[in-house]
Amino acid sequence: MHRTSTLVCIALLTAMPLAQARLIAIMRGEEMRSVAVTFDLGDTITFRLSPVTGVVQSIDAHVLGVTYSVPLARCGSIKNVRFDTLTVGLGERDERKEGTFTFMFRMGTEKDRRFGELPRVQLNFYKGQFIDPLIYNKTAPRSGYASSLCPGVPIEVPR
C-alpha cells in the first residue's frame, strides 16, 4: 500500500548571492521522489530522483517564470547530492531574464571526500542554453581540477 506524497522537511539554507532558500523533500513511503529548493526571489531548482537508485533523473531550474531543463542524458551519474549545499549565482535581473545563471552543489559520500571537501558540480545556462557543466575535485589542500560532467555539451559560450 503506497502512501501519498508528504512534505517531510523544510530547512533554511544559505545561498549566494541570495539571503535564504527553502528546501522541500517529497517522499512516497520510504523513498525520496524529488527535492525542490526555492530561493527568496522565487526561483526554484527541482531534482527528480529514481525511486530505486536515488540517482538524479532530471533537474529543472525555474527562473523568472521560465523553466530550464538540464539535459542529463549525456551527463555522468549525479547521485548522493548534498541539497543543503546548493547555491545559485543569478546575477542581475536582466541576465536572469535572458536565461543566464549558474548553480552549484556538492555530491558524493564520505569516501568521495578529498582534503575535507566533496566534489562540487557547477551547472551553467547562458542565454537559455545549457553550457559548460563541470565537476571539481580536490587533489591537494589548495588545488584541484575541473572536468566536464557531460561530454558533448558545449564548453564555450555561444555567440
ZIKANOR-V320920 format. One record per run of one state. SS is the DSSP state (H for helix, E for strand, - for the rest). FROM is the first residue (numbers start at 0). LEN is the number of residues. If there is no record, write none. Layout:
ss=SS from=FROM len=LEN
ss=SS from=FROM len=LEN
This chain:
ss=- from=0 len=5
ss=E from=5 len=8
ss=- from=13 len=7
ss=E from=20 len=8
ss=- from=28 len=2
ss=E from=30 len=9
ss=- from=39 len=4
ss=E from=43 len=6
ss=- from=49 len=6
ss=E from=55 len=8
ss=- from=63 len=2
ss=E from=65 len=5
ss=- from=70 len=1
ss=H from=71 len=3
ss=- from=74 len=6
ss=E from=80 len=9
ss=- from=89 len=3
ss=H from=92 len=5
ss=- from=97 len=3
ss=E from=100 len=7
ss=- from=107 len=2
ss=H from=109 len=3
ss=- from=112 len=1
ss=E from=113 len=1
ss=- from=114 len=2
ss=E from=116 len=1
ss=- from=117 len=1
ss=E from=118 len=8
ss=- from=126 len=2
ss=E from=128 len=12
ss=- from=140 len=2
ss=E from=142 len=6
ss=- from=148 len=11
